[in-house]
Amino acid sequence: MTESDRLDGASGLDEELRDLACEVNRAAAWSYRFSDGDLRWSAGMASLLQVDEGDPDELPRRLRELIAPLVHSAATRQADGSQSVEEPFETPSGERRAIFLRCCTTLHGPERCLVGIAVDVAYPLSEESHDTDIADRYRRLIELNPDAVCVHQDGVTVYVNPAGVRMMNASSPDEIVGHPITEFVAEHARAELFSRLSVANDPGTTTEPAEAEMIRVDGSRMLVESIAVRTSWHGRPAFQVILRDVTAQREAEAALRYQAALVENVSNAIIATTWKGVVTSWNPAAETIYGYSSAQARGREVSEVVGAAIDPAALLAVGGTVEAKHRHADGSPVQVRISAAEMSDGYVLVCTDETARRRAEKRYATVVSLLDEGVLVIDEGGKVVMANPAATSILGAQEEDIVGTRPESWVTFDEDDNRLPQAPSLRTRLTGEPENRRVARFERSDGSSVWLAISARSLTADDSPPHRTLVSFTDITEPRAFRKRLEREATHDPLTGLANRTMVLRRLQAAMRKPDRTVTTGVMFIDLDKFKIINDSLGHVVGDEVLRVTGERLRTVMHSAEQVGRHGGDEFVVLVHDEDGGSSLGALADAIRRRLTEPITVEGRQLHVDASIGIVLVPPDDPRTAEDVLRDADVAMYEAKTRGRGRAAFFDVQLRERLQRYLELEQDLRSAVDRGELWLAYQPIVNLHANRVGGVEALLRWTHPVHGPVSPEEFISLAEESDLIHHIGSWALSTAIEQMADFRNRYGLDLRVKANLSVRQLEDPGLPETVDEALRKSGLSAKSLSLEITESALMHDPVTATRMLQELRRYGIRLAIDDFGTGYSSLAQLLRLPLDSLKIDRSFIDGIARSHDAEALVNSIMAMAHAVDLAVIAEGVETAEQLEVLRRLGCDQAQGYYLGRPAPIEGLAATIDLADRRTRIE
């Protein structure tokens, strides 16, 4: 075949090639078909390349070599338009020449081709230019190579071509060159990379192609196929690496595998046919649906194996999807929905087995008719086309009264009793969006109402709106009423009917956070005084009636139940909105107390109650929470009780600070012993008969690291309100016994130590053993220890106190009554106790030197005490005059600041010396 004959057969390309060839001198046209690599050329190509026309293989070989870069660029989509290149070549005679190649990509029918011309550059190349040309050609090949090419030396990138810059999403080579190659290789792929490079030791050695995960400059990742060649760079060993991004290729392969698996595993029959309807592909689902294996179905007419006539072309003409009845291989009917599509070599049919769905629809219709839930079907135009029996029963209408109507015409209301402007199902019909349990009240034709929970779903979700809609609803009238009752019970007190604590907090929070609030809100915390006595003595039935009447009276005073709530127990809360200050709240508190103190008659018995009221003012923009405000009101109420009950107290910052101090001290007191903050001070007790110190009283002291000295009256009460008193009291007793035993031995003094007992310590059955163990451990005799209990503590629980004192007496410990005269006891009561002495309270001693009445009272107490063999101790002696009167009256012992102030154990000796001198001077 001649050259011109070869090109003439190029499927119509010869005219275009001839036109190109006519534009230049010494030119020849050529074409390349991508599908099979077919290469064609025009007359003159052999002369242009100076090859022998008689050699049929040399010309196509030489031409393929020259156009190879152009074919590669077009095949990899790096250059879809026109492209050109100048290529050197060597003639059979050894002469170096150059040829200019230009081409463009085009389509002829379904085939993609390259069409180009070759033009003689018309000058020979010298030997020197040959080497330069080779280098330039190599450089151009690298620079124009659509594959990424980089060179790395000693683990650092030293060169990258433009394709590599693009592949790495870099803006310039500078973002790659100079960086370690590990920066661009995923960590898990680095070991394999260096392993492959380690075997390429000789120049020109090429590694096997391998895949690796690379990291682009922007952090994204890609999968590449790479080949490395051992080369040199500026005279030193290096590696040239060619990289091809295969991410899309692998994804495409995965997609093809997925599609193949999908075809194999879908439940729909997928059948491919030729243009004439012969089956070419038959998936497993088709085998299941029609009963023919793939081998049995392929090569047969599709109408024959599906048991019904199929015309794919006609099917496409009517939209591509129809429903039909086919036949299984065993002759049973199969209801299918058929979709058809055109392929390059025939048709593909997708057949969905609808047999089960049709059966289900029949069953569905039966089930719907038996449901207790109302079901309606509304067509695209908004009319009801189906109503089940439950729907007619719930709506109180006949089927013929519902079918054909529009839900928009029905009378329905929302939960706030506002008429609905549109039916709940309208949005679903117009948009396809579902409606979920929309609550509405429906008015029946007879005037009664029913509450419905309405849901709506589109029956034609894949179609454009408006949609055919399924509406379902249930009668929630009774459950809703029950839920309302539960909600009320959850937020209201069942005894008084008032709001409970939860609702009070909710209302208070709403009032405090009201956006337009400009005035102060008042909160009153009310606690009934001594209600526990009524409840415990008369029973809970009477107590409940008192609480119910109290709630009713509060409601009457406030003219509204919305402002009154029961916080719990005998505590109530009143919220006063739109208040302008504390004066009116104080007047309101007085009015509430007057109303509450009116007699309450229960079971024929008149009862009287009073109340302590704490008041909090909440100005606009108050940062506190509702819980904080109630807490502050509670604090103010306790302040009112502290002041004597039956009164009101306003909350202020000082109250909060006292509360905060109380909480802080309570927490710090728990670790005060371990941190060494508690210590004992000792005050001398003078024996007025012997004119010398006969004992000391151990007094507990607390030096707080922040607050400094804390009053015993303050922290002892804190300890007594918790179980801390047992730990602290035990430590104080043990420490006093140990220190006094050591002091007695060191100074050779026969001193008795007195220690105080709390009322809570008397309840501890292990107290006697604790004291006995401390005595034995220290060596101090029991008769040298005197334990004092206050008169008020004794009266708190006389039975328990008596039992404990008798037990302590069994161990030989001396016992005394402290602060005598401040409680309600009498000497007759004290006779029943194993006591050794009593201490007259300082309030009696204070006026003894200037008041004959005070002197006579103290003298009477001492006379009665001496009559029952009790020693008398006077505390609070502040002057020499007081001491002289006590000595004259025959008092046994005395203590006070005049005789000596409490001192730590280190200063006790000096304090005793001072007390002795003052006693002897007198």
Residue, then its C-alpha position, 0 to 999 in steps of 0.5 A: m500500500t502506498e503512503s497516499d493509499r494509507l491516508d485515503g483510508a483514514s475514515g474521511l480524515d484525508e481532506e483535513l490533512r490535505d488542507l493542512a499540508c497545503e499550507v506549508n512547503r515540504a509537509a506531509a499529513w498524518s493521523y492517529r486513532f486512539s482506539d486501536g493505535d492505527l497510524r496513517w500518513s499522506a504522500g511525501m512522508a517517506s521523503l520528509l523523513q528520508v526513509d526507503e519507501g520499499d521498507p514497509d516497517e521503517l516509516p511507521r516505526r520512525l513516525r511513531e517515535l516522533i509523535a510519541p510525546l504528542v500522543h501521550s499528552a493527548a491520551t492523558r488529557q494533558a493537552d486536549g486542544s492543539q499542540s506542537v513540538e520540534e523533534p530532531f531525528e537522524t537520517p539513514s545516512g547519519e545526517r542530523r535533521a529536525i522536523f516540526l510536528r503540529c496536531c489537534t484532537t478531533l472526533h470522527g464519528p465515535e472515534r477520537c483521533l489526532v490529526g496533524i502535519a509534519v514539516d521539514v525544518a530544513y537545516p541539518l544539525s551539527e554534532e555539537s548542536h546534536d548534544t545540545d539538542i538531546a539535552d534540550r529535547y530531554r528537558r522539553l520532554i521532562e518539562l512537557n511531560p504530563d506525569a509528575v517528575c521530581v529529583h531528590q538527593d539525600g532525602v531532599t527534593v532538588y527539582v520538580n517539573p510543572a506537572g509535579v507542581r500542579m499535582m502537588n497543588a503548589s503555586s510554585p516549585d519553591e513550595i516543594v524544592g528544598h523540602p524533605i521528601t518525607e514531608f510529602v509521603a504519608e507516614h505509613a508509606r515511608a518504610e516501603l519507599f526507602s526499602r525500594l530505593s535502597v536496592a537501586n544502587d547503580p546508576g540507571t537502576t529502575t525500581e518496580p512500579a509501586e503505589a504510595e499515599m502522598i500528601r499535597v502542599d495543602g494537606s490533601r492526600m492522593l494515591v500515586e504510582s511511582i517509578a524511581v531511577r538512580t541518576s545523578w544531580h550535579g555530579r552526585p547520586a540522586f533519584q529521579v521519580i516519575l509520579r502518576d496520580v492514580t487516585a481517580q483511576r482507583e476510584a473509578e475501578a472501585a466504582l466499577r467493582y461497586q457497580a458490578a457488585l450492585v448489579e449482581n446483588v440488587s433485588n431488581a432484575i437487570i436485563a441487557t438486550t441487543w437492538k433486536g431484543v436478544v438477551t446479553s446479560w441476566n443478573p441473579a435477581a432476574e434468575t430469582i424473579y423469572g426462574y431462568s438461569s443466566a445460561q438459560a436466558r442469554g441468547r434468547e428473545v427477552s419476550e420469551v424468557v419474561g413470558a410477555a411481549i416487551d418492546p423497549a423502543a415503544l416503552l421509551a416512547v411512553g416515558g420509559t416506565v410501565e407496569a405489566k404482568h409477566r410469567h415465571a418459568d413455572g407459569s405463575p404470574v409476576q407483577v412487575r414495574i419495567s424501566a427501560a434505557e438505551m445503551s450503545d449496543g442495545y437496551v437495558l431493562v430494570c424489572t421490579d417485582e411488584t407482586a409482594r407489594r400488590r399483595a401488601e396493598k390488599r392486606y394494607a387496605t384490610v388492616v387500615s379498615l380495622l385500625d383504631e387510628g383514623v386514616l385519610v387519603i387526600d389527592e393532589g387537588g386537596k380532596v379527601v378520597m378515602a376515609n377508614p371507619a376509625a376516621t368517621s368514628i373519631l370525627g363523628a361523621q359518615e364516610e360520604d360526609i368526609v370523602g370529597t371535602r377539603p380539610e381546609s373547610w373543617v373547623t380546627f383550633d390549636e392548643d391556644d384555642n386559636r382557629l387554624p388558618q389551614a389544615p395541618s396536612l396542607r404543608t405536606r401536600l404542597t411541599g412533601e414535608p411530613e407533619n408529626r403529631r400536630v395537636a389540634r382540636f376538631e369541632r364535630s358537627d354536633g357541637s362537641s370537640v375532640w383533640l387529635a394528634i395529626s400526622a401527614r406523609s406524602l404518598t408520592a414523595d418522589d414526584s413534584p408537588p402537590h402530593r397525594t397525602l396520607v393523613s393519620f390521627t388519633d383521639i387524644t382527648e382523654p390522654r390529654a386531659f390526664r396529662k394536664r392533670l399530671e402537669r398540674e400535679a407536678t407543679h402544684d401542691p396537692l394539699t393547698g392547691l398552690a404552686n409548688r416549689t418547681m412552679v414558684l421558681r418557674r414563675l419567679q424566673a419568668a418575672m426576673r427575666k421579663p424583657d421590659r421589667t422596670v420595677t422591683t419584684g418582691v419575694m416573701f418567704i413565710d415560715l409558720d412559727k412552732f408549727k412542729i409542736i402542732n403537728d407532733s402533738l395533735g397529729h398530721v391531720v390537724g397539721d394538714e388542715v392548718l396548712r390548707v387554711t394558711g394557704e387559703r388565707l394567703r390567697t385571700v390576702m393576695h387576691s390571687a393564687e398566682q402569687v402564692g406558692r407552697h415551698g414545702g413543709d410549713e414554708f410558703v412563698v409570695l411573689v409581689h410584682d410591680e413593687d416600688g420599694g420595701s415600705s409597701l412590702g413591709a406593710l404587706a408582711d404585717a397584713i399577712r401576719r395579722r391574717l395568719t394569726e387569726p384563730i384556726t378552728v380544727e376539730g372543735r379546737q382553736l389554734h393560733v399560729d404566727a409566722s416569720i417572714g423573710i423579704v428579698l427585693v429583686p431590682p431590674d437586671d438582678p444577676r441572681t437566679a431564682e434559686d439564689v433569690l429564694r435562698d436569700a429570702d430563706v436567710a432573711m426568714y431565719e434572721a426574723k426567727t433569730r430576732g424573736r419570731g413573729r416578725a419580718a426581716f429584709f435581706d441585705v448584703q450583711l446577711r449574705e456575708r454572715l451566711q457565707r462566713y457561716l458556711e466557710l467556717e463550717q467547712d474550715l472547722r472540719s480540718a482545723v484540728d488537723r491543721g493545728e488551728l485549734w488550741l487550748a487556753y487555761q484560766p486559773i480558778v482560785n481556792l478562796h479558803a486556801n488563798r491560792v490557785g487550785g485548778v484551771e479551766a481548759l477553754l477551746r480557742w480557734t485561730h483561723p488563718v484568714h479570719g483570725p481568732v474566731s469566737p467560741e460562741e460562734f464556732i462551738s455552735l457550728a460544731e454542735e450543729s454537726d457531728l464535728i463536736h464529737h471529734i473536736g470535743s474528744w481532741a480537746l479533752s485528750t489534749a487538756i488531760e495530756q497537757m495538764a498531766d505534763f504541767r503538773n509533773r513539770y512544776g510539782l503542782d496539784l492542780r485540777v483541770k476543768a473541761n466543758l462538755s457539749v450537750r451533743q457529747l452527752e449523747d455519745p455512749g463512748l464518751p466515758e471510755t474515751v475520757d478513761e483512756a486519755l486519763r490512763k494514757s497521761g497518768l492523770s488521776a480521775k479526781s483531778l479532772s472535773l467535767e462541766i455541763t451547762e444548765s441549759a444542756l442539762m435541761h435539753d434532755p435530762v434523762t440522757a444527761t443524768r444517765m451519762l453523768q452517772e456513768l462518768r461518775r463511776y470512773g471517779i471523774r468530778l462533775a459540775i454545773d456551769d452557768f447556773g441561774t441561766g436555765y430553768s433548773s432548780l437545786a431540787q432537780l440538781l439533787r438527783l444528779p451526782l454533782d460536786s460543784l456548781k458555777i454561778d453565772r457571771s451575770f449574777i457576779d457583775g452587780i454583787a459589789r454595788s447591789h445588795d439585791a445581787e449580793a443577797l441572791v448570790n448569798s442565797i444560791m451559795a447557802m442552798a448549794h452548801a446545804v446539799d454539799l455542793a462547792v460554789i464557784a463564781e465566774g466573771v470576777e472582774t474587780a477586787e471589790q467583787l472578790e472581797v464580797l465573795r470571800r466574805l459570803g463564803c464562796d469556795q472558788a472564783q475565776g475571772y479576768y481580775l485573777g487571770r486571763p486565759a493563757p496558752i499552756e506555755g504562759l500558764a505558770a506566769t498566769i498562776d503566779l499572778a492569780d496567787r499574788r492577787t489572792r494573797i494581797e486580798 
